[in-house]
Amino acid sequence: MRKLKLIWDFHGPDSKKIAKHHEIHLKEYIILENLETNITGVEIINDLHSIAFMVVKEEQMKLVRDALKPKRGQVYSESEQNKNT
C-alpha cells in the first residue's frame, strides 16, 4: 500500500518555529482520529522556508486532506522513511 507525505509550507523568518508548532497539532490529530500512521516531521528548506509533514496511507489521504488542508503532497518512499527514523 502506498504512503503519501502531506506537506504544509511555512515561509518567513519564523517558519521553523511555526512548522515545529504545526507538527504538534498533526500529532494531536493522529491521536484524535486513531490513525495508524505515526510519521510526522519538520524539514528546514532554508532560513525562510520550512515544512511540517504527515505521512498517511493512500486510503486515508482524502479524510486528512479535507480536514487539515495541506498545501501539497507526494508519494512517500521507503528511502525517506529510513532517513527519518
N, C-alpha and C positions, 0 to 999 in steps of 0.2 A: 504494500500500500504506500502510495506517495505521501510525503510530508511537504507542507508548504510553510514558508517563512513569511509571516505577515509583518510588515515594516511600517513604523511611524518615524518620520523625519522631523528633526528639530534643528533650527538654524539660529545663529547669533552667538554672542559671547557666553551665554548661559546654557547652550544646547546640551552640554554634557550633564549638567546638574538636572535639567528638565528630563532628559532621557532616562537617567537613573531613577528619578521620581516616577516617571511613567511606568517603568518596569515593575515597581511596587504594585501599582494598580493592575497590571497584567497578571501578576501572581495571585492577587486577590480574586480576580475574575476566574482564573483557573480553579481555585478552591470553590468559589461560589457556584460555578456551573458543573463541578465534578468532571472536568475534562481530564482525559488520560495523559495529556501532554504535561511535561514539566520543564520544557526547554524555553527559557527566555534569556534575554541578554541585552547588553548595550555595546555598541561599537562606535568608536570615535573616528570619524572620517577625516576631519581636520579641526582646527581651532574653532571654526564657526559652524560645523555640521556634525551632528551625532544622530544615531538611530537607536531606537528601542525595538526589540522584535520578540515575537512569539512564534513557536513552531506548532502547527496543528496538523492532524490527519486531514487529507483532502476532503473526506466526508463531513468534517466539522467546519470547513472553511466558511461556508455561507452563513452559518449561525454566528460565528465570531466576527466575520466581516460586517454583517449587518448591525451587530451590537456595538462594535468598537471602532468601526470606520478607519481601518489602516490606510495609509497613503498609497501603498503598493504591496506587491507580493512576488515571490519567486519560489521555484522548486528548491527544497532543502536537500542537500546531498549528504551522503554518509561522510565524506571528507570534511565537510563543515561541522558535522556532529562530533567527529573526533577532535577537531580543533577547539571546540567549545567545552569539552569535558575535561 
